[in-house]
Amino acid sequence: MNDGSRSRRPARPSPLDDPQRHRLLGEEARLEGVEEDTWIDVIQKMDEVYSQLLRDEVALEEKNAQLEQSQQFIFSLLSAMSDVLVACDHRGAIEETNAALRELIGRSDAELRGTSVYTLLADEAAVARLRAIVEQRTPTPSRAGEAVEIELLDAQGRAVPVDLNCTPRLDGNGRRVGTVFVGRPMAEIKRAYRELREAHEALKRTQQQLLHSEKLASLGRLVAGVAHELNNPISFVLGNVLALQRYGQRLSQYLEAVHAQADAAELAALRRSLRIDHLLADLPSLIAGMLEGAQRTADIVQGLKRFSAVDREEHAAVDLNAVIERAIHWVCKGTAQGFSVQWTPAGPCTVSGSTGQLMQVVMNLIQNAYDAASAQPPREGSAPALWIESELTGERVRVSFRDNGPGIPEAALSRVFDPFFTTKPVGKGTGLGLSISYGIVERHGGTLTAGNAAEGGAVFVLELPLARGTQP
């Protein structure tokens, strides 16, 4: 087929020019019974037929040019496709391929045309699957086709997984005359997915490390308060142990007299002087006090272990009120001594989640409120303060944290939850607390928002879904 750029041939002269026409007219004049008008009509018809032939030839050349352009367009499309393409007849003989397939398997168009499509496959299982598609005899085949993953042999003889879409090719009568296969080699895609999965796992590990590091940083700020809290039960136990030590000495002295078989009067006097009856009455309360102090110490240590342990994303029923009370206690006993916190619970509130993670969120919000409220000189008659209020609405609980600090600058409102963004002085904050808290709340199915209260100060609102079966 030509390229459509050939020059148009010059218009042919009429089959009868004027001299010829006069000669014919002269000759016909000699024919008896034929009028001159008849000859003129014949000549005009011949001219019309010839003109129509010229027009048909021009139209044919234009159609040929358009057909060649269409073929060039289709060829350019096949060449530009990154997916492999194979078209075969109903017996599996290859009729057409594209450049992507030929580059993949390392064979030319001449080598492929007319050969069996099954020679491109890597194993017999792929041949069987493809043969079932090519040689099926469905009366009314669907144009949707079907997808199949098979392996082709590349130029080096290696098996390459390809995701093929197999579509029937129909003739003008709707009968199946072959199959068209279009597919994409999956090796690069699978490698990209594997790298993406590894990067995602690395990101999750890094995020978990950041979460744990921020938690330990919060725990470090609370060491003083925790030490003070542990000091009370330990001192109580220690005082009781010293009293038991004295009681033990008196009991030993009295028992020695008993074993020495002292008379009754001497034993009675010794019993009064050593206050044995008072000692025996005091022993149960001493033992109970030590048990209470030991249990209190164990509870504090267990709470610290739950808070500092690496979370395993295990969710259970959590008493949110108890979490908030414990967080207030720890922060106020630690770095925020003298911080006024007014806590107004709405009633029993149980959510589903991780106690340690929710404790970290609440402690971070309370600590940030103290840092903000104490960073500026206190207003006359005011001290750093925080108001915590909860509200049960439908299937969710809403807890607001409002401080009396300077509030959040408008320029920083949209960035307060960004990683490493902080308004604190250098060395006072990592910029990860709110970002990690936001992620924790989001994983618990809740929301955490920030804003400024109308009466002044910043306000953070924590919303969480209530645990099933606990909705008011």
Secondary structure per residue as TSV (DSSP state, phi and psi in degrees):
chain	resnum	aa	ss	phi	psi
A	1	M	-	360.0	138.4
A	2	N	-	-76.0	173.9
A	3	D	-	-92.8	5.6
A	4	G	S	82.0	4.8
A	5	S	-	-103.8	4.8
A	6	R	-	-65.0	151.2
A	7	S	-	-79.7	145.8
A	8	R	-	-67.3	138.0
A	9	R	-	-71.4	149.0
A	10	P	-	-65.6	150.3
A	11	A	-	-62.1	131.2
A	12	R	-	-72.2	147.1
A	13	P	-	-70.6	156.4
A	14	S	-	-58.6	143.3
A	15	P	S	-60.7	-18.3
A	16	L	S	-132.2	110.6
A	17	D	-	-87.7	-179.1
A	18	D	H	-61.7	-47.3
A	19	P	H	-58.3	-42.6
A	20	Q	H	-63.0	-40.2
A	21	R	H	-61.7	-41.0
A	22	H	H	-67.2	-36.9
A	23	R	H	-66.7	-41.6
A	24	L	H	-64.1	-38.9
A	25	L	H	-63.9	-35.9
A	26	G	H	-68.3	-38.5
A	27	E	H	-68.7	-40.6
A	28	E	H	-70.1	-23.6
A	29	A	H	-63.6	-24.6
A	30	R	T	-82.8	-12.8
A	31	L	S	-82.9	128.3
A	32	E	T	-77.3	139.7
A	33	G	T	84.5	0.1
A	34	V	-	-112.5	120.2
A	35	E	-	-81.5	155.4
A	36	E	H	-63.7	-36.2
A	37	D	H	-63.0	-33.6
A	38	T	H	-63.4	-45.8
A	39	W	H	-62.4	-36.5
A	40	I	H	-65.1	-40.9
A	41	D	H	-62.9	-40.1
A	42	V	H	-63.1	-45.6
A	43	I	H	-63.5	-39.6
A	44	Q	H	-64.4	-38.9
A	45	K	H	-63.6	-39.4
A	46	M	H	-63.5	-40.9
A	47	D	H	-62.1	-42.0
A	48	E	H	-64.0	-42.4
A	49	V	H	-62.9	-42.6
A	50	Y	H	-65.0	-41.4
A	51	S	H	-62.6	-38.8
A	52	Q	H	-65.9	-37.6
A	53	L	H	-61.3	-41.8
A	54	L	H	-63.3	-43.7
A	55	R	H	-64.0	-40.0
A	56	D	H	-64.1	-38.1
A	57	E	H	-67.1	-41.4
A	58	V	H	-62.3	-44.7
A	59	A	H	-62.5	-37.9
A	60	L	H	-64.4	-41.7
A	61	E	H	-64.8	-38.6
A	62	E	H	-64.6	-41.4
A	63	K	H	-62.7	-40.3
A	64	N	H	-62.4	-41.1
A	65	A	H	-64.3	-43.1
A	66	Q	H	-63.9	-39.7
A	67	L	H	-64.1	-41.1
A	68	E	H	-66.2	-39.2
A	69	Q	H	-62.9	-40.5
A	70	S	H	-63.6	-41.9
A	71	Q	H	-63.7	-40.6
A	72	Q	H	-63.8	-38.3
A	73	F	H	-65.2	-45.3
A	74	I	H	-63.4	-40.6
A	75	F	H	-63.3	-41.8
A	76	S	H	-65.4	-36.4
A	77	L	H	-63.5	-46.1
A	78	L	H	-62.9	-37.9
A	79	S	H	-70.3	-32.2
A	80	A	H	-82.3	-14.9
A	81	M	-	-65.8	132.2
A	82	S	S	-85.1	-21.9
A	83	D	S	-79.4	149.8
A	84	V	E	-78.7	147.7
A	85	L	E	-137.2	134.3
A	86	V	E	-137.9	131.2
A	87	A	E	-119.2	129.0
A	88	C	E	-132.5	164.9
A	89	D	E	-85.6	-171.7
A	90	H	T	-71.5	-12.5
A	91	R	T	-96.5	-6.3
A	92	G	-	96.9	6.8
A	93	A	B	-77.4	132.1
A	94	I	E	-71.2	129.6
A	95	E	E	-109.8	-30.3
A	96	E	E	-154.4	144.9
A	97	T	E	-138.6	172.4
A	98	N	-	-121.2	173.7
A	99	A	H	-63.6	-35.0
A	100	A	H	-62.3	-41.4
A	101	L	H	-67.9	-44.1
A	102	R	H	-63.9	-36.2
A	103	E	H	-69.0	-35.3
A	104	L	H	-67.0	-44.9
A	105	I	H	-96.1	-7.5
A	106	G	T	71.6	35.4
A	107	R	-	-132.4	150.6
A	108	S	-	-84.9	170.3
A	109	D	H	-64.2	-39.2
A	110	A	H	-64.9	-36.3
A	111	E	H	-71.7	-29.1
A	112	L	H	-87.9	-35.3
A	113	R	T	-62.3	125.8
A	114	G	T	90.7	-14.6
A	115	T	S	-81.2	167.0
A	116	S	B	-77.4	138.5
A	117	V	G	-66.8	-21.3
A	118	Y	G	-71.2	-18.3
A	119	T	G	-72.0	-11.9
A	120	L	G	-84.3	-11.6
A	121	L	B	-88.4	157.7
A	122	A	S	-90.2	-25.6
A	123	D	S	-147.4	169.5
A	124	E	H	-69.4	-31.1
A	125	A	H	-63.3	-40.3
A	126	A	H	-66.7	-37.9
A	127	V	H	-61.5	-44.2
A	128	A	H	-64.1	-41.7
A	129	R	H	-65.4	-42.4
A	130	L	H	-71.5	-36.1
A	131	R	H	-64.3	-37.3
A	132	A	H	-64.1	-28.8
A	133	I	H	-81.6	-43.4
A	134	V	H	-69.3	-41.5
A	135	E	T	-98.5	12.9
A	136	Q	-	-71.7	150.7
A	137	R	-	-121.0	62.0
A	138	T	-	-77.3	129.1
A	139	P	S	-59.8	-43.8
A	140	T	S	-124.3	81.7
A	141	P	-	-65.0	147.0
A	142	S	-	-85.2	140.1
A	143	R	T	-77.3	-11.2
A	144	A	T	-67.7	-29.4
A	145	G	-	70.1	-164.7
A	146	E	E	-147.3	156.2
A	147	A	E	-103.7	141.7
A	148	V	E	-148.8	142.1
A	149	E	E	-105.9	117.8
A	150	I	E	-129.0	177.1
A	151	E	E	-118.5	128.2
A	152	L	E	-101.5	158.4
A	153	L	E	-92.0	123.9
A	154	D	-	-83.7	-172.6
A	155	A	T	-63.1	-27.5
A	156	Q	T	-93.0	6.7
A	157	G	S	81.3	12.8
A	158	R	-	-90.9	148.7
A	159	A	E	-78.2	125.4
A	160	V	E	-117.3	118.1
A	161	P	E	-68.9	133.6
A	162	V	E	-132.2	132.8
A	163	D	E	-92.9	104.9
A	164	L	E	-99.8	140.2
A	165	N	E	-108.4	117.7
A	166	C	E	-103.8	117.8
A	167	T	E	-122.6	132.6
A	168	P	E	-69.1	144.9
A	169	R	E	-105.9	125.6
A	170	L	E	-112.3	153.6
A	171	D	-	-90.7	-172.0
A	172	G	T	-63.8	-22.5
A	173	N	T	-94.1	4.9
A	174	G	S	82.9	10.0
A	175	R	-	-88.6	146.1
A	176	R	E	-75.7	124.4
A	177	V	E	-118.9	-1.5
A	178	G	E	173.3	-170.0
A	179	T	E	-138.5	142.8
A	180	V	E	-114.1	128.0
A	181	F	E	-111.7	124.4
A	182	V	E	-126.5	126.8
A	183	G	E	-153.1	170.7
A	184	R	E	-126.9	128.5
A	185	P	E	-59.2	132.4
A	186	M	-	-96.5	-3.5
A	187	A	H	-61.6	-47.9
A	188	E	H	-67.6	-39.0
A	189	I	H	-65.8	-43.2
A	190	K	H	-64.5	-37.6
A	191	R	H	-64.7	-40.9
A	192	A	H	-65.0	-41.0
A	193	Y	H	-63.9	-39.7
A	194	R	H	-65.0	-43.1
A	195	E	H	-64.8	-39.1
A	196	L	H	-64.7	-40.8
A	197	R	H	-65.2	-41.3
A	198	E	H	-64.9	-40.0
A	199	A	H	-65.1	-37.7
A	200	H	H	-65.5	-41.9
A	201	E	H	-64.6	-40.2
A	202	A	H	-64.0	-39.1
A	203	L	H	-64.5	-40.0
A	204	K	H	-65.0	-40.3
A	205	R	H	-64.9	-41.9
A	206	T	H	-63.7	-42.2
A	207	Q	H	-62.3	-40.2
A	208	Q	H	-65.8	-38.5
A	209	Q	H	-65.4	-41.3
A	210	L	H	-63.5	-41.2
A	211	L	H	-60.9	-45.9
A	212	H	H	-68.1	-38.8
A	213	S	H	-63.7	-42.9
A	214	E	H	-65.9	-35.4
A	215	K	H	-65.6	-42.5
A	216	L	H	-66.8	-34.4
A	217	A	H	-63.8	-41.9
A	218	S	H	-63.9	-39.1
A	219	L	H	-64.5	-37.8
A	220	G	H	-63.5	-36.0
A	221	R	H	-69.3	-18.1
A	222	L	T	-101.5	6.7
A	223	V	H	-60.2	-42.3
A	224	A	H	-61.3	-45.9
A	225	G	H	-65.2	-39.4
A	226	V	H	-66.9	-40.4
A	227	A	H	-61.3	-40.2
A	228	H	H	-65.3	-40.0
A	229	E	H	-67.5	-37.3
A	230	L	H	-72.4	-26.1
A	231	N	H	-64.5	-37.1
A	232	N	H	-63.2	-57.0
A	233	P	H	-65.4	-33.9
A	234	I	H	-66.6	-42.1
A	235	S	H	-63.0	-39.3
A	236	F	H	-62.7	-46.0
A	237	V	H	-63.5	-42.4
A	238	L	H	-62.3	-42.7
A	239	G	H	-61.9	-41.4
A	240	N	H	-66.6	-35.6
A	241	V	H	-65.3	-40.4
A	242	L	H	-64.1	-40.5
A	243	A	H	-64.0	-41.4
A	244	L	H	-63.5	-33.8
A	245	Q	H	-63.8	-43.6
A	246	R	H	-66.0	-41.9
A	247	Y	H	-61.2	-38.5
A	248	G	H	-64.1	-39.5
A	249	Q	H	-63.2	-42.3
A	250	R	H	-67.8	-38.7
A	251	L	H	-64.4	-40.1
A	252	S	H	-62.2	-42.8
A	253	Q	H	-62.2	-42.5
A	254	Y	H	-67.4	-41.1
A	255	L	H	-66.7	-33.0
A	256	E	H	-62.6	-39.9
A	257	A	H	-66.9	-38.0
A	258	V	H	-63.4	-46.1
A	259	H	H	-68.0	-26.0
A	260	A	T	-80.4	0.6
A	261	Q	T	60.7	45.7
A	262	A	-	-66.8	155.4
A	263	D	-	-70.5	169.3
A	264	A	H	-64.6	-39.5
A	265	A	H	-64.9	-42.3
A	266	E	H	-65.1	-40.7
A	267	L	H	-65.9	-37.7
A	268	A	H	-66.4	-40.7
A	269	A	H	-65.8	-42.0
A	270	L	H	-64.8	-37.3
A	271	R	H	-63.7	-38.6
A	272	R	H	-71.1	-40.6
A	273	S	H	-69.4	-36.1
A	274	L	H	-84.6	-6.8
A	275	R	T	56.2	49.4
A	276	I	H	-65.0	-39.6
A	277	D	H	-63.8	-42.1
A	278	H	H	-65.5	-38.0
A	279	L	H	-61.7	-47.5
A	280	L	H	-65.5	-34.2
A	281	A	H	-71.5	-27.6
A	282	D	H	-86.4	-18.1
A	283	L	H	-59.5	-46.6
A	284	P	H	-58.7	-40.9
A	285	S	H	-69.3	-35.8
A	286	L	H	-63.4	-45.4
A	287	I	H	-65.8	-42.1
A	288	A	H	-63.6	-39.6
A	289	G	H	-63.7	-41.7
A	290	M	H	-65.7	-39.6
A	291	L	H	-63.6	-40.8
A	292	E	H	-64.6	-44.0
A	293	G	H	-64.0	-40.7
A	294	A	H	-65.6	-40.8
A	295	Q	H	-66.0	-39.2
A	296	R	H	-61.8	-43.4
A	297	T	H	-63.3	-42.0
A	298	A	H	-63.5	-39.0
A	299	D	H	-64.3	-42.1
A	300	I	H	-63.8	-45.0
A	301	V	H	-64.4	-40.7
A	302	Q	H	-64.1	-40.2
A	303	G	H	-61.8	-40.8
A	304	L	H	-64.9	-38.6
A	305	K	H	-64.9	-41.5
A	306	R	H	-65.2	-37.4
A	307	F	H	-72.8	-39.0
A	308	S	H	-89.2	-12.4
A	309	A	S	-69.7	153.4
A	310	V	-	-71.2	124.3
A	311	D	-	-71.3	143.6
A	312	R	-	-111.2	21.6
A	313	E	-	57.8	27.5
A	314	E	-	-91.7	125.5
A	315	H	-	-101.8	139.9
A	316	A	E	-145.2	176.4
A	317	A	E	-70.3	129.6
A	318	V	E	-126.4	129.8
A	319	D	E	-80.5	102.6
A	320	L	H	-65.4	-33.5
A	321	N	H	-63.1	-41.4
A	322	A	H	-65.9	-37.2
A	323	V	H	-62.8	-45.0
A	324	I	H	-65.8	-42.3
A	325	E	H	-62.6	-43.1
A	326	R	H	-64.8	-40.9
A	327	A	H	-63.7	-42.5
A	328	I	H	-60.4	-44.9
A	329	H	H	-61.4	-46.7
A	330	W	H	-67.1	-45.2
A	331	V	H	-65.2	-44.4
A	332	C	H	-69.8	-30.2
A	333	K	H	-79.7	-17.3
A	334	G	T	-98.3	-104.5
A	335	T	T	-83.7	-11.5
A	336	A	T	-115.7	44.6
A	337	Q	T	-65.7	137.0
A	338	G	T	85.8	5.1
A	339	F	-	-86.3	124.4
A	340	S	E	-88.3	116.5
A	341	V	E	-120.0	121.2
A	342	Q	E	-108.4	114.7
A	343	W	E	-112.5	121.2
A	344	T	E	-119.8	95.6
A	345	P	-	-76.0	153.7
A	346	A	-	-91.4	-11.0
A	347	G	S	139.7	-176.4
A	348	P	-	-55.3	133.5
A	349	C	-	-142.7	113.1
A	350	T	E	-119.3	126.3
A	351	V	E	-119.3	168.0
A	352	S	E	-105.7	124.5
A	353	G	E	171.6	-158.7
A	354	S	-	-103.3	123.6
A	355	T	H	-60.4	-44.7
A	356	G	H	-63.5	-41.7
A	357	Q	H	-68.6	-43.4
A	358	L	H	-66.3	-36.0
A	359	M	H	-60.5	-41.2
A	360	Q	H	-63.0	-40.8
A	361	V	H	-62.9	-50.2
A	362	V	H	-65.2	-43.3
A	363	M	H	-62.5	-37.5
A	364	N	H	-65.7	-41.7
A	365	L	H	-65.0	-40.8
A	366	I	H	-68.3	-43.1
A	367	Q	H	-64.3	-41.6
A	368	N	H	-63.8	-37.9
A	369	A	H	-63.4	-41.0
A	370	Y	H	-65.8	-43.4
A	371	D	H	-60.8	-41.4
A	372	A	H	-70.4	-41.9
A	373	A	H	-72.4	-28.0
A	374	S	H	-94.4	-4.4
A	375	A	H	-77.3	-22.8
A	376	Q	S	-107.9	155.4
A	377	P	-	-60.1	131.9
A	378	P	-	-65.2	142.9
A	379	R	-	-67.2	159.8
A	380	E	T	-57.8	125.3
A	381	G	T	77.2	12.2
A	382	S	-	-128.7	151.2
A	383	A	-	-128.4	164.6
A	384	P	-	-54.1	126.6
A	385	A	E	-142.9	157.6
A	386	L	E	-142.2	135.4
A	387	W	E	-114.0	122.2
A	388	I	E	-114.8	123.2
A	389	E	E	-131.8	140.2
A	390	S	E	-118.9	153.5
A	391	E	E	-146.5	131.5
A	392	L	E	-96.4	120.8
A	393	T	E	-129.9	106.2
A	394	G	T	64.0	-119.1
A	395	E	T	-103.1	18.1
A	396	R	E	-134.0	157.1
A	397	V	E	-116.2	137.8
A	398	R	E	-121.2	119.0
A	399	V	E	-118.8	124.4
A	400	S	E	-109.1	141.0
A	401	F	E	-120.4	106.2
A	402	R	E	-117.1	125.4
A	403	D	E	-108.6	175.0
A	404	N	S	-109.3	32.4
A	405	G	S	-82.5	-166.4
A	406	P	-	-76.3	-8.7
A	407	G	-	87.5	-179.3
A	408	I	-	-102.9	127.3
A	409	P	-	-58.2	145.3
A	410	E	G	-57.7	-37.7
A	411	A	G	-67.2	-21.2
A	412	A	G	-99.7	-7.7
A	413	L	G	-59.8	-38.0
A	414	S	G	-81.4	-2.7
A	415	R	G	-122.3	2.4
A	416	V	T	-62.7	-26.2
A	417	F	T	-98.5	5.9
A	418	D	S	-73.2	141.7
A	419	P	T	-60.9	138.5
A	420	F	T	68.8	9.7
A	421	F	-	-93.1	127.5
A	422	T	-	-149.1	147.9
A	423	T	-	-101.8	1.9
A	424	K	S	-79.3	158.5
A	425	P	-	-62.5	162.3
A	426	V	T	-60.4	132.7
A	427	G	T	90.4	-7.6
A	428	K	S	-100.5	-13.9
A	429	G	-	-159.6	151.6
A	430	T	-	-94.4	-16.6
A	431	G	S	78.1	12.9
A	432	L	-	-108.9	-16.6
A	433	G	H	-59.4	-54.3
A	434	L	H	-68.9	-36.0
A	435	S	H	-63.2	-44.7
A	436	I	H	-68.3	-39.0
A	437	S	H	-61.9	-41.1
A	438	Y	H	-60.0	-45.0
A	439	G	H	-64.7	-38.6
A	440	I	H	-63.1	-47.3
A	441	V	H	-63.3	-39.4
A	442	E	H	-63.5	-40.7
A	443	R	H	-68.3	-21.8
A	444	H	T	-88.4	7.5
A	445	G	T	79.0	17.4
A	446	G	-	-115.5	-169.5
A	447	T	E	-134.6	153.0
A	448	L	E	-135.1	118.7
A	449	T	E	-124.3	158.5
A	450	A	E	-129.4	148.8
A	451	G	E	-169.8	-169.8
A	452	N	E	-118.0	136.5
A	453	A	-	-78.1	152.4
A	454	A	T	-63.6	-34.6
A	455	E	T	-85.2	5.3
A	456	G	S	105.9	153.8
A	457	G	S	88.7	166.8
A	458	A	E	-89.0	152.9
A	459	V	E	-135.8	128.0
A	460	F	E	-113.5	135.1
A	461	V	E	-118.0	121.2
A	462	L	E	-107.1	123.5
A	463	E	E	-120.6	132.5
A	464	L	E	-137.0	147.4
A	465	P	E	-74.9	139.4
A	466	L	B	-71.6	152.4
A	467	A	-	-65.9	151.4
A	468	R	T	-61.9	136.5
A	469	G	T	87.2	0.4
A	470	T	-	-117.1	7.8
A	471	Q	-	-64.8	140.3
A	472	P	-	-68.3	360.0
